[in-house]
Amino acid sequence: MGQAKSFGVECHAVSADDAARMFPFIVKDGIEGAAFIPGDGYIDPYSLTMAYAKGARLHGARIEEGVCVVEILREGRRVRGVVTTHGTMSCDVLVNCAGLWAKRVGNLAGVPLAAGIVEHQYFLTEKTLKFDASLTTLRDPDRNFI
């Protein structure tokens, strides 16, 4: 909650009973309280990425896929361009949005990033429960990697 509030995110402390009212599937055993963030939610990352790409194209960006950055050109602490497998491009601003390769790209720019890759496992089941559209999301950071 402290971190959320430090970024100006609306956040409220709620009791275990209040949490169970908001998320009736919770098991209250051992829970003293919870944090409720009204603006929290879920978004499909693929759809969000496609929306960003569309907005960028509408504002003049050209997106090239299948291109690898092999060198980042710098003058002192400023990035001046990138050398790619399809040629060299100059730039005023370089945004590192390389996903799981972000640490490698950061190193090319001389900027070490404290980033890592975490493998997640998923399984699919048949959907048997009907959830109310207003059901809040639930995250349990204490048991995040069990």
N, C-alpha and C positions, 0 to 999 in steps of 0.2 A: 504494500500500500504506500509505503514511503517513497518508493521509486516512482510509482504511478503519479502520486501527488506532486513530486518534484518536477514532473513534465507537464503539470497542469491538467492531468486527467481526473475527471470526476470519479471518486472512489469512496465507498462507504463500508464501514465495519458492520457485519450483521451476525446475529447469533446463529447457532447450529439449527435452531427451530426455524428461524427466518430463511436460512439457506434451504432447508428441506421444503418449505412452502414454495420457494422459487424454483427448486429443482427436486421434484418429488422422488426421483430415483436414487438420491443420495443415501448412503448409509451413515447415520450420525454417530455411530460408535467411535469414541475417541476424538471427536471434533469439538473444539471449544468455540470456534467462530469461523467466519469466512469474510472474504473481501468481495464486494459487489461492485462491478464496474458497468454502469448502464450502457456505455457506448461500446462495450466489447462485443465481438461477434466473429463471424467467419466469412471469408470470401474465397471463391475459387481462384487459385493463383494463376491458372492458365487464362481464364477469362479476363482477369485484371491485366495480365501482361499484354494480351491482345488489344484491350482497350487503350492502354498506354501507347502501344505501337500505332494504333489508328490515330490517336491524338497527335502523336509526333509527326506522322506523315501529313496530317492536315495542316501542320505548321511548318512544313518544308523539310522535314528530316527524310533522309534516305537510309533505309535499313538494309544491310547486306548480311546474309547468312552464310555460314561455311567459311568464314574468314578468321584466321588466327593472328593475334597480335604477337609479334616476335621480338619487338623492342619498343621501348617508350623513350622518345627523344626529349631531353631536358636541357634547360639552360639554368644552372644553379638549382633552385628549388621549384622552378616553373616548368610545367610540361608544355612542350611546343608542338608535339605531334606523335604519331605512332607509325611504326613500320609493321606492315601486315603481309600476309602471304599474297595479297592482291595489290601491293604497292604501299607507298608512303602517303600519309595524310597529315596536314597540319591542323592544329586546333588551339583555341583559346582556353577551353575547359575540357577536361577529360573526366568522364564519370565511369567509375569501376562498377559495373553491374554484371560481373562475370560469374555470379553464382558460386558453384563449388570450386571454380578456378580463381576466385577473387584474391585469395592469398598469393597465388602465383603472379597474378597481374600486379598486385601491390608491390611484390618484390621487384618486378621489372621497373617500377617507378621509384624504387628506393624507399618505399613506405611499408614497413613490416606491419602486417595485420594479425591481430589475435583472433583468427577465424579458423574453424575446423569443420570437418564433415561428420555428421552423425547419421548412421544408418538406422532406418526405422523399419519395422516389420508390420505388415497389415494383413488382415484376413477378411474375407467377405462372408457374410451370412445372409440368410433370407430376412427381409424386413418383415417383422411380425408385430411390431408395436406401432401404434399411431401416436405421433407426437404433436402436441399443440404448437401452432406456428409461433406463439409467444414464449415458448420454452427458452430459458436462458442457456447459454453455453456454460460448461463446467470444465475447469482445469484443476488438477491436483499437482502442484509443483513438487510437493514432498515425495510423491510416488511417481514422478515423471519418467524415471528410467528403470522401473521394476520389470 
